[in-house]
């Protein structure tokens, strides 16, 4: 397989960002196809994903990964579907691809795959069966439901004269299509080991089946049109290999169950759709004579929603996909992370969910993250404000504020609905920033009045001290934080009891955010005719001490942490990108000369094409490689790995100092290449710290997309 793209022709590629396509050639390099992925989501935490050639290269891949307790409790139910086509002459073509332990690829359907494209957010896979026929496969999910549609359309590749001749023999134009689903029933972090004696409970409905892995397991449905028949097979496929998990040092294989085979006759111009659903009661039309009509309505709903997202993001009313295809692509990528977080009673009593802008959250990254407070607040300006989704931004701010405990919003919500975790010093401060951005965009002072008592209480908790040693040092007004064995900043990698970058003390970006929060509170208190003296005094104290405490004269930049481990005068001089926030968030904390010097050093040592390194290569603990087992990855996460989201504060700092947008667009263009390079149409979590800076980590990360989108809008005004 050869990917027909040239990284040097970026200006040619960017206009194609909306009609994003990858053309493929005759299986010459199947490895490239195994390295590229696709993703669709359903707005409640569920998703479908796989490699573009069809193999499940991760244990997280699946056509139906359902969020049974939205947006968490994800279960892998259907991993994939293999397709077989019987041509009119009797030749059997196997279009699927499976990789087994030991490296065997069987079947090798990638030889028929000619292109993969994105139609909005719907991946379309085009297979050339012979010189006459091509088969298109499309995958999308119902918004707000754990339901996936897998649709097949057969087309003739003939000119008009040849088509006219072929109409005389319509029967010969009919193919036999077989669909072979592979099923599981497990948490998405786990794997399955099958057993010859383990038979799934499969209820055969003729053209449908209801599947349970065992008594008490979640039930799900495979629903086909009446012309398609289901034949039970009851087979295990053993030792399916997951190469991405092998690279990550995790269990790299599992067994998958084949409940049966769906089969139908398919003529040119026909469409057939297999629907996979974990809903208790799928639509009654599915599986009936109205099956394809029901699917067509679902597709229309999906397409209308995509058009609405673009219309909301394009304030001028023009066609966004034509005017700015990059922005249109990023707007759709942003939508994949926005999800509902309903209350427990609402979820149980009202299914399917009646989705509204209320109680929204942001999935931090696919495939393995759920919603995190820090990621949600950092991502909000890009995912929701830059896309015009103001009511959802409002709902998200209210939702997280409702979970506030001792002045802190949650760091994360565990997968199975347990009590939220609050081990974060910066997530709450990022909420002040997100709220300020929201208010400047919408002038929704009613929301400010509603949340202000909680914000006041939060500041008071920070002053007197709250969880994990988070509190104000009365000597300099700076915020300190730290507790043994706990990671509190965004540099939060941990391996068992080893906190890789503990950063206990007074971190630089935390105090830039603290200053920002105090400044915002002072302004808001004045607007609400409330006493602002406390916030003014604290803000002034922080401003008086920030530069003198953080400026590292010998290096010409800011210490990353001062008073390390609460020891006065013990400072961490690691050259990291965190200091950029002292420039990007405000002009008040540093002199222009100091800011310019910092930006120059960051540009020389941390800036790379896909983002900023987390540590200078000159540091003795710098990691030149990211990928590897858990200890290698977590040890490198914030000790060198490149983070695309950090291009945001870099662009902000650059604009504040130079006020020149023309020089900034080229900085964003290399990041945009990743729309074609890893998971189609989105941006990964991190990249390797050295050339060629290969994407790594989560294949789709909220704040990576958010900051690229926000900055793209910023530099293209």
RATA-V302394 format. One record per residue. OMEGA is omega in whole degrees, -180 to 180 (999 if undefined). NEAR is the number of other ideal C-beta (glycine too) atoms within 12 Angstrom. D_LAST is the distance of its C-alpha to the last C-alpha in Angstrom with 1 decimal. Layout:
# RATA-V302394
OMEGA;NEAR;D_LAST + OMEGA;NEAR;D_LAST
This chain:
# RATA-V302394
178;31;39.2 + 177;19;36.6 + -173;29;32.9 + 176;22;31.8 + -178;24;28.6 + -178;13;27.9 + -180;20;25.6 + -180;11;25.4 + -175;15;23.8 + -179;26;20.5 + 176;17;18.6 + -177;16;21.1 + -171;30;20.9 + 176;31;17.2 + 180;20;17.4 + -176;27;20.4 + 179;37;18.8 + 177;32;19.4 + -171;23;22.8 + -177;42;23.6 + 172;27;27.2 + 178;38;29.7 + -172;23;32.7 + -175;32;35.9 + 160;21;39.1 + 172;18;42.6 + -178;25;42.6 + 180;16;42.7 + -178;19;40.8 + -179;32;41.1 + 179;23;40.0 + 178;28;36.4 + 177;40;36.5 + -178;34;38.0 + 179;29;35.2 + -175;42;32.4 + 175;42;32.0 + -176;43;30.5 + 165;47;29.8 + -175;44;29.8 + -175;48;30.1 + 176;46;31.5 + 177;40;29.7 + 177;43;32.8 + 177;44;32.9 + -179;49;34.7 + 169;50;33.6 + -176;45;34.8 + 176;48;34.3 + 171;49;36.1 + -175;44;36.0 + 178;47;34.9 + 174;43;38.5 + 180;44;39.9 + 174;42;41.7 + -178;45;41.1 + 176;41;40.3 + 171;43;39.7 + -180;37;41.9 + -179;40;38.8 + 176;44;38.3 + 174;48;39.4 + 176;45;38.9 + 173;49;39.7 + -169;48;38.8 + 173;43;39.4 + -173;45;38.3 + 173;34;41.6 + -170;33;40.6 + 2;42;36.9 + -176;44;34.9 + -174;38;37.6 + -180;30;41.0 + 179;41;39.7 + 173;37;42.5 + -176;47;42.6 + 175;46;44.6 + -175;49;44.1 + -176;45;43.0 + 172;45;42.7 + 170;45;44.4 + -180;39;46.2 + 171;40;46.7 + 180;30;49.8 + 173;38;50.3 + -179;23;53.8 + -179;24;53.6 + -180;26;56.1 + 178;17;58.4 + 180;11;58.6 + -179;16;56.2 + 177;19;54.4 + 178;31;50.9 + -173;25;49.5 + -178;39;45.7 + 175;39;45.3 + 173;38;44.9 + 176;41;46.5 + -177;38;47.0 + 179;24;50.1 + -175;21;51.3 + 174;15;52.5 + 180;18;49.8 + 174;18;51.2 + -179;29;48.8 + -6;20;50.4 + -176;29;49.6 + -176;26;47.4 + 178;39;45.3 + 179;38;42.4 + 180;27;44.3 + -176;36;43.5 + -175;44;39.8 + 179;32;37.7 + 172;30;34.1 + -178;39;32.0 + 175;29;28.8 + 174;38;26.5 + -166;32;26.5 + 175;33;23.9 + -179;43;25.4 + 176;34;28.9 + 178;41;30.4 + -179;34;32.6 + -177;43;35.4 + 180;30;37.1 + 172;38;40.7 + -176;30;42.8 + 174;38;46.3 + -178;21;48.1 + -175;12;47.7 + -170;25;47.8 + 167;36;45.9 + -180;29;42.6 + 177;38;41.9 + 177;35;38.4 + 178;44;37.9 + -179;35;35.1 + 171;43;34.6 + -180;41;32.9 + 175;44;33.8 + 180;38;34.4 + 179;35;31.8 + 179;32;33.9 + 173;41;36.9 + -176;45;38.5 + 179;46;38.9 + 176;48;37.8 + 176;45;38.2 + -171;45;39.2 + 180;37;39.5 + 178;41;41.2 + -180;29;41.1 + 180;35;43.5 + 172;26;42.7 + 178;31;44.9 + -178;21;43.6 + 173;19;45.9 + -173;12;45.5 + -179;10;46.8 + 180;9;50.3 + 178;16;50.6 + 178;19;49.4 + 178;12;51.9 + -176;16;54.6 + -178;24;53.6 + -180;18;53.9 + -178;11;57.6 + -177;15;57.6 + -177;17;55.2 + -179;13;57.2 + 180;19;56.5 + -179;29;52.8 + 177;25;53.0 + 170;38;52.1 + 180;29;53.0 + 176;43;50.1 + 179;34;50.8 + -173;44;48.4 + -180;37;49.5 + 175;44;47.7 + -168;43;48.1 + 175;47;48.3 + 172;45;48.4 + -174;36;48.3 + 171;31;47.0 + -173;27;44.4 + 176;38;41.4 + -172;24;42.2 + 173;20;45.7 + -177;29;47.6 + 171;36;50.6 + -175;19;54.0 + 179;28;56.0 + 179;14;59.7 + -180;12;62.1 + -178;9;63.4 + 178;21;60.1 + 178;23;59.5 + 177;39;56.5 + -173;24;57.5 + 178;30;56.4 + -175;19;57.3 + 178;23;57.5 + 179;24;56.6 + 175;23;57.1 + -180;30;53.5 + 172;33;52.1 + 175;39;52.9 + -171;32;52.4 + 168;38;52.2 + -180;25;53.1 + -179;30;53.7 + 178;20;56.6 + 180;11;58.0 + 178;9;55.5 + 176;24;52.5 + 178;33;49.4 + 173;30;50.0 + -170;43;47.6 + 171;40;48.0 + -168;47;47.6 + -178;46;47.6 + 176;42;48.1 + -176;37;49.0 + -179;22;52.7 + -179;26;53.2 + -178;35;52.4 + 179;25;55.2 + 177;35;55.1 + -179;23;57.8 + 176;24;58.3 + 176;24;58.5 + -177;23;58.5 + 168;25;57.5 + 170;25;55.9 + -168;34;53.8 + 168;23;54.5 + 171;24;52.5 + -172;42;49.0 + 175;34;47.2 + -173;36;43.8 + 179;31;42.6 + 179;37;39.6 + 175;29;42.0 + 179;25;44.4 + -178;25;41.9 + 177;27;41.2 + -179;17;44.9 + 176;23;45.3 + -165;23;47.8 + 178;26;46.8 + 176;31;48.7 + 178;34;49.9 + -179;31;51.9 + -172;43;50.5 + 176;40;52.5 + -178;38;52.8 + -178;40;54.2 + -177;36;54.7 + 172;31;53.4 + -178;43;51.9 + 178;28;53.0 + 171;34;52.5 + -174;23;52.9 + 178;37;49.7 + 178;27;49.5 + -178;30;46.8 + -180;18;44.3 + 173;27;45.1 + 172;30;43.0 + -174;39;44.4 + 171;43;42.8 + -177;47;44.1 + 180;47;42.7 + -174;48;42.9 + 173;42;43.0 + 176;46;43.9 + 179;33;44.0 + -179;19;47.4 + 176;17;47.6 + 179;33;45.3 + -180;26;45.1 + 180;15;48.5 + -180;22;47.3 + -176;35;46.4 + 179;32;49.4 + 178;23;50.9 + 179;14;51.1 + -175;17;47.8 + -176;32;46.1 + 174;31;43.8 + 178;18;43.0 + 178;27;42.0 + 180;37;39.8 + 177;20;38.2 + 178;20;37.3 + 178;35;35.9 + 179;30;33.7 + 177;16;32.5 + -178;23;31.7 + -179;36;29.7 + 178;22;27.8 + 180;16;27.1 + 177;28;25.7 + 179;32;23.3 + 179;22;22.1 + 178;22;21.9 + 180;35;19.7 + -180;36;17.2 + 179;22;17.6 + -179;28;17.1 + -178;38;13.9 + -173;25;12.5 + -176;20;12.5 + -179;15;12.5 + 179;12;15.7 + 179;15;15.0 + -174;17;16.4 + -178;32;14.0 + 177;30;16.4 + -175;17;16.3 + -177;19;12.7 + -177;28;11.4 + 178;29;14.8 + 179;39;13.7 + 179;42;11.9 + 179;41;14.9 + -179;42;17.3 + 176;46;16.0 + 179;45;16.1 + 175;45;19.7 + -180;49;20.5 + -176;48;19.5 + -177;44;21.9 + -177;51;24.8 + -176;49;24.9 + -174;45;25.0 + 176;42;28.7 + 169;40;31.2 + -178;42;33.6 + 173;33;36.3 + -174;19;39.2 + -180;15;42.4 + 179;10;44.2 + -178;21;41.3 + -175;27;41.2 + -172;15;45.0 + -171;12;45.5 + -180;17;42.7 + 4;24;42.2 + -175;27;40.2 + 171;32;37.7 + -172;18;36.2 + 178;30;32.6 + 179;19;30.6 + -178;23;27.6 + 174;23;30.3 + 176;34;31.3 + 175;38;28.4 + -178;48;28.2 + 174;52;26.3 + -173;49;28.3 + -179;43;27.6 + 175;39;28.3 + 14;47;30.3 + -168;42;33.1 + 180;33;34.9 + 170;37;32.9 + -178;43;32.9 + -180;44;31.0 + -178;41;30.7 + -179;43;29.7 + -178;43;27.8 + -180;44;25.8 + -177;50;25.1 + 176;46;23.8 + -175;41;21.7 + -173;52;20.3 + -179;48;19.8 + -179;42;16.2 + -175;45;15.0 + -173;48;17.6 + -179;43;17.8 + -180;38;15.2 + 178;37;12.1 + 177;41;14.2 + -175;29;15.4 + -170;36;18.9 + -179;30;19.7 + 178;25;23.4 + 174;38;23.9 + 178;42;22.2 + -180;32;24.8 + 180;32;27.5 + 180;44;26.8 + 179;47;26.9 + -178;31;30.1 + -178;36;31.7 + 178;44;31.3 + -179;35;32.5 + 179;22;35.5 + -175;32;36.6 + -179;30;36.5 + -177;26;39.7 + 174;22;40.8 + -176;35;37.4 + 169;38;35.7 + -176;47;33.7 + 170;35;34.9 + 179;38;34.0 + 173;33;34.9 + -180;36;36.8 + -173;18;39.6 + -172;27;39.9 + 171;17;43.0 + 178;22;42.2 + -179;14;43.9 + 179;13;43.0 + 177;29;39.5 + -173;28;39.4 + -176;31;38.1 + 178;33;38.2 + 176;42;34.8 + -171;48;34.1 + -177;44;30.3 + -179;49;29.4 + 178;47;30.3 + 175;45;28.3 + 176;42;25.2 + 176;45;26.0 + 179;44;25.7 + -179;41;22.3 + 179;46;21.2 + 178;42;22.8 + 177;36;21.1 + 180;33;17.6 + -178;34;19.0 + 178;32;20.4 + -179;20;17.4 + -170;25;15.6 + -173;23;18.7 + -179;12;21.1 + -175;24;23.8 + 175;19;26.4 + 178;14;29.2 + 178;29;28.2 + 180;33;28.3 + -179;19;31.7 + -175;19;32.9 + -171;34;31.9 + 178;30;32.7 + 178;18;36.3 + 179;31;35.5 + 177;38;33.0 + 180;28;35.7 + 179;22;38.2 + 179;35;35.9 + 179;38;35.7 + 177;21;39.5 + 179;27;40.1 + -179;42;38.1 + -176;27;40.1 + 178;15;43.5 + -179;21;42.7 + -174;31;42.0 + 170;28;42.4 + 177;33;42.5 + 179;27;43.0 + 180;40;39.6 + -178;30;40.1 + 170;36;39.6 + -176;28;41.7 + -179;17;43.2 + -177;16;43.6 + 179;27;40.0 + -178;30;38.1 + -178;42;36.4 + 178;49;36.2 + -178;38;38.5 + 175;43;39.1 + 175;32;41.3 + -178;26;44.2 + 175;14;46.4 + -178;17;45.3 + 177;25;42.0 + -170;35;38.4 + -179;42;36.1 + -179;45;32.8 + 174;38;30.2 + -164;39;32.3 + -179;32;34.9 + -180;31;36.8 + 175;24;40.4 + -176;21;43.4 + -179;12;46.3 + -178;11;47.2 + 172;15;45.2 + -169;26;41.9 + 179;30;40.2 + -174;38;38.0 + 176;32;39.6 + 176;40;37.7 + -177;33;40.1 + -179;37;39.8 + -179;48;36.7 + -172;47;33.7 + -177;48;30.9 + 178;43;27.9 + -179;46;30.1 + 170;50;30.8 + 177;44;27.2 + 177;45;26.6 + 177;49;29.8 + 180;42;28.6 + -179;38;25.4 + 179;42;27.5 + 178;44;29.9 + 179;32;27.3 + -179;37;25.9 + 177;41;29.5 + 180;31;30.4 + -179;26;27.6 + 180;31;28.4 + 179;27;32.1 + -180;18;31.7 + -178;18;29.7 + 178;24;32.6 + 179;11;35.2 + -179;21;36.5 + -178;15;38.0 + -173;25;35.2 + -178;15;37.7 + -177;22;38.0 + 178;36;34.2 + -179;21;34.1 + 179;21;37.1 + 179;33;35.9 + 180;33;32.5 + 179;21;34.2 + 179;27;36.6 + -179;40;34.0 + -179;31;32.1 + -173;19;35.5 + -172;28;36.4 + -175;41;33.3 + -178;33;33.0 + 180;21;36.8 + -172;33;37.3 + -175;41;34.5 + 180;28;34.3 + -171;27;36.2 + -177;15;37.3 + -179;10;39.0 + -177;25;36.0 + 178;24;33.3 + -176;39;31.3 + 170;43;31.7 + 177;38;34.4 + 177;40;33.3 + 172;40;36.1 + -176;38;38.5 + -178;32;41.9 + -179;26;42.0 + 178;22;44.4 + 176;22;44.9 + -176;16;46.7 + 177;17;45.8 + 175;14;44.6 + -172;16;44.2 + 178;28;40.7 + -176;35;38.8 + 177;27;37.3 + 178;35;35.6 + -176;38;32.3 + -180;45;29.9 + -176;45;26.1 + -179;44;26.9 + 179;49;26.8 + -177;42;23.1 + 175;44;22.8 + 176;45;24.7 + -172;43;21.7 + -176;37;18.7 + -176;38;20.2 + 174;32;21.4 + -166;22;22.2 + -166;23;25.7 + -176;40;27.7 + 173;35;27.6 + 179;18;27.8 + 179;17;25.1 + 178;15;27.7 + -179;29;28.3 + -180;36;24.7 + 179;21;24.2 + 178;26;27.4 + -178;44;26.5 + 179;36;23.2 + 180;22;25.2 + 179;28;27.9 + 179;40;25.6 + -177;28;23.9 + -170;19;27.4 + -175;29;29.1 + -176;38;26.8 + 176;34;23.7 + 179;35;24.3 + -178;30;22.3 + 180;44;22.3 + -177;43;21.7 + 172;45;23.9 + 179;44;27.6 + 179;46;29.3 + 179;38;31.9 + 176;31;32.5 + 179;24;34.6 + -179;17;37.0 + -178;25;38.0 + 179;13;41.4 + 177;21;40.4 + 178;26;37.4 + -180;34;37.6 + -177;23;36.8 + 178;25;37.0 + -172;38;35.7 + -180;30;37.4 + 179;22;41.0 + -173;19;43.0 + -178;22;42.0 + 178;18;43.2 + -177;25;41.3 + -177;31;38.0 + 176;30;38.2 + -178;30;39.4 + -174;37;36.4 + -177;38;33.6 + 178;41;32.8 + 178;32;34.9 + -177;43;32.7 + -180;48;30.9 + 179;47;27.2 + 179;49;24.8 + -175;52;21.4 + -178;45;20.2 + 173;45;20.7 + 179;50;17.7 + 178;43;15.9 + 178;43;17.8 + 179;42;17.8 + 179;43;14.0 + -180;34;14.2 + 180;42;17.2 + -180;35;15.8 + -180;27;12.9 + -177;29;15.6 + -171;29;17.9 + 179;22;16.1 + -178;13;12.8 + -178;15;11.8 + -174;21;8.8 + -178;14;10.6 + -172;16;13.5 + -180;29;12.1 + 178;26;11.1 + 178;21;14.9 + -178;33;15.8 + -174;38;14.4 + 178;29;15.9 + 177;32;19.5 + -178;48;18.9 + 178;40;17.8 + -177;35;21.2 + 175;46;22.9 + 179;45;21.9 + -163;38;24.8 + -174;36;26.9 + 173;41;28.4 + -171;48;27.9 + 173;44;26.2 + 180;48;22.7 + -174;51;22.3 + -176;53;22.4 + -178;46;25.5 + -177;38;26.6 + 174;43;27.5 + 175;44;28.3 + -175;32;31.3 + -180;37;31.0 + 180;23;32.3 + 9;14;31.5 + 174;18;30.9 + -178;33;29.2 + 176;27;30.3 + -177;40;28.6 + -179;42;31.0 + 175;42;31.6 + -178;43;30.4 + 176;43;29.0 + -174;43;26.2 + -173;48;24.9 + -174;46;22.9 + 174;46;21.1 + 179;52;20.4 + -175;54;18.5 + -176;48;17.0 + 175;39;15.6 + 179;48;14.4 + -179;49;12.6 + -179;40;11.1 + 177;43;10.1 + 177;41;8.7 + -176;35;6.3 + -174;30;5.9 + -179;31;5.8 + 178;23;3.8 + 999;16;0.0
